[in-house]
């Protein structure tokens, strides 16, 4: 019999916790968002984190692309964010942040996340390539980040 290692990703429903008086706020300090290519999801997450929380944020990739995907730049503009100067960079294991979030399953699986890391499993909008796919990632990130405040 072959037993496979399976992972299950869950999302915290904050509303019931709030009704019980349990706080689920975000940690203070800088955030680091990690994905494999650092060309869309992590770039958008860092820009949104900074804009919505006022905290510093960076992004990095395990296998960085040559450039930020134009669809991510366009989606950022539609959301009132600016990624025109953003550039993919390699994840430096020495980088420290108050919160580290992997935003793609591939990066999460190939790294050894610390017990305090978060994982937000987001579909890669580059695979679809449509404005709607990039906007959906922005909306999902917006919901996740804003629910922490």
N, CA and C atoms as a LAMMPS dump frame, in Angstrom:
ITEM: TIMESTEP
0
ITEM: NUMBER OF ATOMS
447
ITEM: BOX BOUNDS ff ff ff
-5.0000000000000000e+02 5.0000000000000000e+02
-5.0000000000000000e+02 5.0000000000000000e+02
-5.0000000000000000e+02 5.0000000000000000e+02
ITEM: ATOMS id mol type element x y z
1 1 1 N 0.837 -1.163 0
2 1 2 C 0 0 0
3 1 3 C 0.896 1.245 0
4 2 1 N 0.546 2.183 -0.83
5 2 2 C 1.31 3.423 -0.952
6 2 3 C 0.553 4.542 -0.247
7 3 1 N 1.208 5.152 0.714
8 3 2 C 0.604 6.274 1.424
9 3 3 C 1.3 7.544 0.961
10 4 1 N 0.528 8.472 0.492
11 4 2 C 1.088 9.723 0
12 4 3 C 0.935 10.814 1.046
13 5 1 N 1.943 11.65 1.086
14 5 2 C 1.89 12.813 1.965
15 5 3 C 0.939 13.827 1.345
16 6 1 N -0.093 14.163 2.047
17 6 2 C -1.052 15.146 1.545
18 6 3 C -1.052 16.358 2.444
19 7 1 N -1.167 17.48 1.81
20 7 2 C -1.267 18.731 2.556
21 7 3 C -2.653 19.309 2.335
22 8 1 N -3.15 19.916 3.347
23 8 2 C -4.435 20.592 3.246
24 8 3 C -4.219 22.042 3.652
25 9 1 N -4.752 22.915 2.842
26 9 2 C -4.643 24.333 3.131
27 9 3 C -6.007 24.83 3.566
28 10 1 N -6.022 25.546 4.661
29 10 2 C -7.269 26.063 5.208
30 10 3 C -7.182 27.569 5.328
31 11 1 N -8.316 28.185 5.435
32 11 2 C -8.395 29.632 5.601
33 11 3 C -9.148 29.923 6.895
34 12 1 N -8.625 30.829 7.665
35 12 2 C -9.236 31.2 8.932
36 12 3 C -10.463 32.069 8.693
37 13 1 N -11.581 31.675 9.261
38 13 2 C -12.797 32.479 9.22
39 13 3 C -12.783 33.372 10.458
40 14 1 N -12.513 34.646 10.26
41 14 2 C -12.311 35.563 11.38
42 14 3 C -13.606 36.013 12.063
43 15 1 N -14.694 36.062 11.337
44 15 2 C -15.937 36.582 11.906
45 15 3 C -16.362 35.833 13.177
46 16 1 N -16.387 34.5 13.195
47 16 2 C -16.775 33.814 14.438
48 16 3 C -15.821 34.115 15.599
49 17 1 N -14.548 34.252 15.311
50 17 2 C -13.588 34.582 16.367
51 17 3 C -13.858 35.975 16.924
52 18 1 N -14.169 36.907 16.036
53 18 2 C -14.46 38.274 16.478
54 18 3 C -15.688 38.301 17.383
55 19 1 N -16.7 37.486 17.041
56 19 2 C -17.905 37.431 17.885
57 19 3 C -17.604 36.869 19.268
58 20 1 N -16.551 36.061 19.37
59 20 2 C -16.14 35.514 20.66
60 20 3 C -15.158 36.431 21.39
61 21 1 N -14.795 37.546 20.757
62 21 2 C -13.868 38.48 21.37
63 21 3 C -12.41 38.065 21.24
64 22 1 N -12.118 37.179 20.28
65 22 2 C -10.743 36.727 20.065
66 22 3 C -10.114 37.572 18.968
67 23 1 N -9.043 38.262 19.309
68 23 2 C -8.372 39.13 18.345
69 23 3 C -7.535 38.292 17.377
70 24 1 N -7.533 38.696 16.112
71 24 2 C -6.747 37.999 15.089
72 24 3 C -5.973 39.005 14.253
73 25 1 N -5.489 40.058 14.871
74 25 2 C -4.825 41.134 14.15
75 25 3 C -3.495 40.74 13.547
76 26 1 N -2.968 41.654 12.759
77 26 2 C -1.699 41.416 12.082
78 26 3 C -0.542 41.803 12.987
79 27 1 N 0.583 41.18 12.798
80 27 2 C 1.759 41.553 13.578
81 27 3 C 2.292 42.907 13.113
82 28 1 N 2.926 43.61 14.023
83 28 2 C 3.537 44.89 13.675
84 28 3 C 4.89 44.621 13.029
85 29 1 N 5.216 45.424 12.044
86 29 2 C 6.519 45.295 11.407
87 29 3 C 6.432 44.949 9.943
88 30 1 N 7.597 44.782 9.372
89 30 2 C 7.708 44.53 7.936
90 30 3 C 7.216 43.141 7.567
91 31 1 N 6.789 43.019 6.31
92 31 2 C 6.341 41.734 5.778
93 31 3 C 7.196 41.366 4.57
94 32 1 N 7.366 40.075 4.37
95 32 2 C 8.062 39.543 3.206
96 32 3 C 7.128 38.554 2.53
97 33 1 N 6.849 38.783 1.246
98 33 2 C 5.987 37.906 0.461
99 33 3 C 6.849 37.138 -0.533
100 34 1 N 6.659 35.824 -0.567
101 34 2 C 7.511 34.953 -1.376
102 34 3 C 6.659 34.128 -2.331
103 35 1 N 7.079 34.099 -3.591
104 35 2 C 6.519 33.167 -4.563
105 35 3 C 7.657 32.678 -5.442
106 36 1 N 7.366 31.794 -6.339
107 36 2 C 8.456 31.212 -7.12
108 36 3 C 9.101 32.227 -8.056
109 37 1 N 8.33 32.916 -8.893
110 37 2 C 8.924 33.811 -9.883
111 37 3 C 8.994 35.271 -9.459
112 38 1 N 8.314 35.637 -8.402
113 38 2 C 8.338 37.01 -7.91
114 38 3 C 7.971 38 -9.019
115 39 1 N 7.016 37.586 -9.858
116 39 2 C 6.645 38.45 -10.975
117 39 3 C 5.197 38.942 -10.905
118 40 1 N 4.412 38.428 -9.97
119 40 2 C 3.015 38.852 -9.902
120 40 3 C 2.483 38.831 -8.466
121 41 1 N 2.151 37.636 -7.952
122 41 2 C 1.479 37.549 -6.65
123 41 3 C 2.246 38.214 -5.519
124 42 1 N 3.515 37.896 -5.379
125 42 2 C 4.291 38.466 -4.267
126 42 3 C 4.505 39.968 -4.45
127 43 1 N 4.662 40.413 -5.686
128 43 2 C 4.812 41.851 -5.949
129 43 3 C 3.524 42.597 -5.582
130 44 1 N 2.394 42.044 -6.005
131 44 2 C 1.104 42.66 -5.68
132 44 3 C 0.847 42.639 -4.178
133 45 1 N 1.187 41.538 -3.526
134 45 2 C 0.974 41.426 -2.078
135 45 3 C 1.788 42.464 -1.315
136 46 1 N 3.046 42.625 -1.68
137 46 2 C 3.894 43.605 -0.99
138 46 3 C 3.367 45.019 -1.182
139 47 1 N 2.96 45.344 -2.404
140 47 2 C 2.429 46.685 -2.669
141 47 3 C 1.14 46.927 -1.887
142 48 1 N 0.258 45.945 -1.862
143 48 2 C -0.992 46.08 -1.107
144 48 3 C -0.742 46.168 0.396
145 49 1 N 0.159 45.343 0.9
146 49 2 C 0.468 45.365 2.333
147 49 3 C 0.928 46.772 2.745
148 50 1 N 1.854 47.321 1.991
149 50 2 C 2.368 48.659 2.316
150 50 3 C 1.268 49.71 2.236
151 51 1 N 0.463 49.637 1.181
152 51 2 C -0.587 50.634 0.982
153 51 3 C -1.69 50.54 2.03
154 52 1 N -2.056 49.339 2.412
155 52 2 C -3.197 49.172 3.316
156 52 3 C -2.82 49.192 4.793
157 53 1 N -1.591 48.812 5.128
158 53 2 C -1.209 48.759 6.54
159 53 3 C -0.263 49.876 6.948
160 54 1 N 0.387 50.514 5.98
161 54 2 C 1.389 51.531 6.292
162 54 3 C 2.708 50.927 6.759
163 55 1 N 2.82 49.609 6.705
164 55 2 C 4.03 48.9 7.121
165 55 3 C 4.883 48.594 5.884
166 56 1 N 6.17 48.466 6.092
167 56 2 C 7.076 48.112 5.005
168 56 3 C 6.818 46.685 4.548
169 57 1 N 7.046 46.434 3.277
170 57 2 C 6.904 45.083 2.735
171 57 3 C 7.863 44.9 1.569
172 58 1 N 8.358 43.685 1.447
173 58 2 C 9.233 43.309 0.35
174 58 3 C 8.678 42.043 -0.275
175 59 1 N 9.209 41.731 -1.447
176 59 2 C 8.853 40.471 -2.077
177 59 3 C 10.112 39.853 -2.658
178 60 1 N 10.063 38.534 -2.819
179 60 2 C 11.206 37.816 -3.368
180 60 3 C 10.719 36.503 -3.949
181 61 1 N 11.594 35.871 -4.746
182 61 2 C 11.224 34.614 -5.377
183 61 3 C 12.296 33.559 -5.233
184 62 1 N 11.881 32.322 -5.331
185 62 2 C 12.827 31.221 -5.28
186 62 3 C 13.497 31.006 -6.634
187 63 1 N 12.824 31.407 -7.702
188 63 2 C 13.347 31.333 -9.076
189 63 3 C 12.869 32.584 -9.809
190 64 1 N 13.425 33.767 -9.505
191 64 2 C 12.872 35.018 -10.021
192 64 3 C 12.853 35.106 -11.552
193 65 1 N 11.792 35.703 -12.038
194 65 2 C 11.643 35.98 -13.465
195 65 3 C 12.549 37.145 -13.846
196 66 1 N 12.597 37.43 -15.119
197 66 2 C 13.401 38.552 -15.604
198 66 3 C 12.763 39.902 -15.301
199 67 1 N 11.421 39.912 -15.208
200 67 2 C 10.713 41.172 -14.982
201 67 3 C 9.372 40.896 -14.326
202 68 1 N 8.794 41.932 -13.775
203 68 2 C 7.44 41.823 -13.244
204 68 3 C 6.508 41.698 -14.449
205 69 1 N 5.563 40.8 -14.356
206 69 2 C 4.647 40.55 -15.464
207 69 3 C 3.823 41.819 -15.755
208 70 1 N 3.674 42.186 -17.029
209 70 2 C 2.892 43.379 -17.373
210 70 3 C 1.454 43.322 -16.866
211 71 1 N 0.88 42.122 -16.777
212 71 2 C -0.47 41.987 -16.234
213 71 3 C -0.54 42.387 -14.768
214 72 1 N 0.52 42.107 -14.022
215 72 2 C 0.572 42.513 -12.615
216 72 3 C 0.719 44.03 -12.501
217 73 1 N 1.537 44.608 -13.359
218 73 2 C 1.719 46.074 -13.357
219 73 3 C 0.384 46.749 -13.669
220 74 1 N -0.332 46.238 -14.668
221 74 2 C -1.624 46.816 -15.049
222 74 3 C -2.662 46.644 -13.941
223 75 1 N -2.702 45.458 -13.312
224 75 2 C -3.649 45.224 -12.219
225 75 3 C -3.342 46.138 -11.038
226 76 1 N -2.061 46.335 -10.771
227 76 2 C -1.671 47.25 -9.691
228 76 3 C -2.178 48.657 -9.984
229 77 1 N -2.018 49.109 -11.212
230 77 2 C -2.493 50.449 -11.577
231 77 3 C -3.998 50.556 -11.39
232 78 1 N -4.742 49.525 -11.784
233 78 2 C -6.198 49.548 -11.612
234 78 3 C -6.579 49.61 -10.135
235 79 1 N -5.702 49.086 -9.263
236 79 2 C -5.97 49.093 -7.814
237 79 3 C -5.366 50.309 -7.119
238 80 1 N -4.781 51.218 -7.899
239 80 2 C -4.194 52.421 -7.314
240 80 3 C -2.809 52.201 -6.739
241 81 1 N -2.115 51.18 -7.227
242 81 2 C -0.763 50.859 -6.753
243 81 3 C 0.223 51.047 -7.897
244 82 1 N 1.491 51.175 -7.57
245 82 2 C 2.505 51.395 -8.593
246 82 3 C 3.583 50.321 -8.526
247 83 1 N 3.661 49.504 -9.557
248 83 2 C 4.708 48.484 -9.666
249 83 3 C 5.679 48.789 -10.803
250 84 1 N 5.643 50.002 -11.339
251 84 2 C 6.473 50.303 -12.507
252 84 3 C 7.967 50.186 -12.224
253 85 1 N 8.398 50.403 -11
254 85 2 C 9.816 50.299 -10.658
255 85 3 C 10.169 48.962 -9.997
256 86 1 N 9.19 48.11 -9.815
257 86 2 C 9.426 46.821 -9.14
258 86 3 C 10.254 45.896 -10.026
259 87 1 N 11.078 45.098 -9.382
260 87 2 C 11.909 44.127 -10.098
261 87 3 C 11.986 42.84 -9.286
262 88 1 N 11.862 41.704 -9.956
263 88 2 C 11.993 40.43 -9.243
264 88 3 C 13.391 40.278 -8.648
265 89 1 N 13.44 39.63 -7.491
266 89 2 C 14.73 39.375 -6.859
267 89 3 C 14.703 38.008 -6.196
268 90 1 N 15.897 37.466 -6.029
269 90 2 C 16.063 36.162 -5.403
270 90 3 C 15.865 36.27 -3.895
271 91 1 N 15.186 35.31 -3.332
272 91 2 C 15.001 35.256 -1.89
273 91 3 C 16.338 35.075 -1.203
274 92 1 N 16.644 35.956 -0.286
275 92 2 C 17.852 35.86 0.527
276 92 3 C 17.447 35.227 1.855
277 93 1 N 17.971 34.049 2.172
278 93 2 C 17.578 33.375 3.413
279 93 3 C 17.854 34.201 4.669
280 94 1 N 18.726 35.183 4.573
281 94 2 C 19.054 36.012 5.732
282 94 3 C 18.035 37.13 5.954
283 95 1 N 17.12 37.347 5.01
284 95 2 C 16.121 38.409 5.15
285 95 3 C 15.223 38.121 6.336
286 96 1 N 15.03 39.104 7.159
287 96 2 C 14.173 38.971 8.339
288 96 3 C 12.985 39.914 8.206
289 97 1 N 11.834 39.432 8.615
290 97 2 C 10.612 40.228 8.597
291 97 3 C 9.726 39.764 9.738
292 98 1 N 8.846 40.648 10.185
293 98 2 C 7.918 40.298 11.259
294 98 3 C 6.975 39.184 10.817
295 99 1 N 6.632 39.206 9.543
296 99 2 C 5.78 38.151 9
297 99 3 C 6.31 37.77 7.621
298 100 1 N 6.377 36.473 7.368
299 100 2 C 6.762 35.953 6.056
300 100 3 C 5.57 35.167 5.536
301 101 1 N 5.175 35.475 4.294
302 101 2 C 4.013 34.832 3.699
303 101 3 C 4.403 34.253 2.345
304 102 1 N 4.254 32.948 2.188
305 102 2 C 4.387 32.368 0.856
306 102 3 C 3.021 32.495 0.197
307 103 1 N 3.018 32.95 -1.068
308 103 2 C 1.75 33.153 -1.767
309 103 3 C 1.574 32.197 -2.94
310 104 1 N 2.483 31.238 -3.055
311 104 2 C 2.302 30.199 -4.073
312 104 3 C 2.719 28.86 -3.469
313 105 1 N 2.027 27.833 -3.887
314 105 2 C 2.276 26.499 -3.339
315 105 3 C 3.675 25.999 -3.669
316 106 1 N 4.153 26.295 -4.863
317 106 2 C 5.473 25.799 -5.275
318 106 3 C 6.567 26.319 -4.339
319 107 1 N 6.569 27.616 -4.068
320 107 2 C 7.575 28.182 -3.154
321 107 3 C 7.405 27.597 -1.756
322 108 1 N 6.173 27.468 -1.314
323 108 2 C 5.915 26.926 0.018
324 108 3 C 6.439 25.498 0.144
325 109 1 N 6.244 24.714 -0.901
326 109 2 C 6.659 23.313 -0.874
327 109 3 C 8.181 23.167 -0.95
328 110 1 N 8.867 24.041 -1.682
329 110 2 C 10.312 23.86 -1.838
330 110 3 C 11.127 24.506 -0.719
331 111 1 N 10.525 25.401 0.043
332 111 2 C 11.211 26.02 1.171
333 111 3 C 10.91 25.234 2.448
334 112 1 N 11.645 25.539 3.465
335 112 2 C 11.345 24.982 4.782
336 112 3 C 10.798 26.122 5.634
337 113 1 N 9.48 26.349 5.522
338 113 2 C 8.905 27.489 6.22
339 113 3 C 9.039 27.365 7.731
340 114 1 N 9.294 28.498 8.356
341 114 2 C 9.346 28.527 9.809
342 114 3 C 7.956 28.332 10.382
343 115 1 N 7.866 27.981 11.649
344 115 2 C 6.556 27.739 12.258
345 115 3 C 5.69 29 12.325
346 116 1 N 6.338 30.157 12.206
347 116 2 C 5.589 31.406 12.266
348 116 3 C 5.263 31.966 10.883
349 117 1 N 5.651 31.273 9.822
350 117 2 C 5.326 31.718 8.466
351 117 3 C 3.844 31.473 8.189
352 118 1 N 3.312 32.276 7.287
353 118 2 C 1.954 32.085 6.809
354 118 3 C 2.034 31.579 5.378
355 119 1 N 0.997 30.87 4.958
356 119 2 C 0.905 30.456 3.55
357 119 3 C -0.468 30.811 3.022
358 120 1 N -0.483 31.619 1.964
359 120 2 C -1.718 31.973 1.279
360 120 3 C -1.659 31.334 -0.102
361 121 1 N -2.382 30.282 -0.316
362 121 2 C -2.375 29.558 -1.583
363 121 3 C -3.202 30.327 -2.61
364 122 1 N -2.507 31.023 -3.501
365 122 2 C -3.174 31.828 -4.527
366 122 3 C -2.85 31.276 -5.913
367 123 1 N -3.838 31.218 -6.799
368 123 2 C -3.55 30.759 -8.158
369 123 3 C -2.649 31.763 -8.879
370 124 1 N -1.796 31.262 -9.749
371 124 2 C -0.89 32.135 -10.495
372 124 3 C -1.647 32.791 -11.646
373 125 1 N -1.831 34.104 -11.625
374 125 2 C -2.574 34.762 -12.703
375 125 3 C -1.827 34.738 -14.026
376 126 1 N -0.523 34.532 -13.985
377 126 2 C 0.264 34.464 -15.213
378 126 3 C -0.185 33.276 -16.061
379 127 1 N -0.578 32.176 -15.417
380 127 2 C -1.038 30.997 -16.148
381 127 3 C -2.237 31.321 -17.028
382 128 1 N -3.167 32.121 -16.502
383 128 2 C -4.359 32.513 -17.256
384 128 3 C -4.039 33.692 -18.18
385 129 1 N -3.33 34.679 -17.624
386 129 2 C -2.89 35.823 -18.413
387 129 3 C -3.911 36.91 -18.648
388 130 1 N -5.14 36.723 -18.193
389 130 2 C -6.176 37.723 -18.447
390 130 3 C -6.193 38.787 -17.349
391 131 1 N -6.669 39.995 -17.691
392 131 2 C -6.819 41.01 -16.652
393 131 3 C -7.678 40.525 -15.481
394 132 1 N -8.706 39.745 -15.782
395 132 2 C -9.586 39.236 -14.723
396 132 3 C -8.817 38.361 -13.739
397 133 1 N -7.885 37.554 -14.22
398 133 2 C -7.104 36.677 -13.338
399 133 3 C -6.228 37.502 -12.406
400 134 1 N -5.592 38.539 -12.936
401 134 2 C -4.758 39.406 -12.098
402 134 3 C -5.62 40.184 -11.103
403 135 1 N -6.774 40.683 -11.56
404 135 2 C -7.671 41.417 -10.661
405 135 3 C -8.213 40.518 -9.559
406 136 1 N -8.45 39.253 -9.854
407 136 2 C -8.932 38.309 -8.836
408 136 3 C -7.882 38.113 -7.748
409 137 1 N -6.609 38.049 -8.125
410 137 2 C -5.537 37.924 -7.132
411 137 3 C -5.478 39.177 -6.277
412 138 1 N -5.587 40.342 -6.902
413 138 2 C -5.586 41.595 -6.142
414 138 3 C -6.746 41.594 -5.147
415 139 1 N -7.935 41.197 -5.588
416 139 2 C -9.107 41.178 -4.702
417 139 3 C -8.91 40.202 -3.545
418 140 1 N -8.354 39.021 -3.834
419 140 2 C -8.11 38.032 -2.783
420 140 3 C -7.094 38.563 -1.781
421 141 1 N -6.012 39.147 -2.27
422 141 2 C -5.004 39.718 -1.377
423 141 3 C -5.588 40.849 -0.543
424 142 1 N -6.376 41.688 -1.183
425 142 2 C -7.02 42.807 -0.476
426 142 3 C -7.864 42.29 0.685
427 143 1 N -8.664 41.263 0.431
428 143 2 C -9.506 40.675 1.481
429 143 3 C -8.651 40.133 2.62
430 144 1 N -7.607 39.392 2.28
431 144 2 C -6.754 38.789 3.316
432 144 3 C -6.042 39.858 4.145
433 145 1 N -5.49 40.847 3.49
434 145 2 C -4.723 41.879 4.203
435 145 3 C -5.666 42.738 5.042
436 146 1 N -6.771 43.151 4.468
437 146 2 C -7.696 44.01 5.211
438 146 3 C -8.384 43.286 6.368
439 147 1 N -8.51 41.961 6.275
440 147 2 C -9.129 41.212 7.37
441 147 3 C -8.215 41.121 8.594
442 148 1 N -6.952 41.475 8.415
443 148 2 C -6.008 41.414 9.531
444 148 3 C -6.03 42.659 10.397
445 149 1 N -6.675 43.691 9.919
446 149 2 C -6.659 44.955 10.676
447 149 3 C -7.829 45.07 11.605
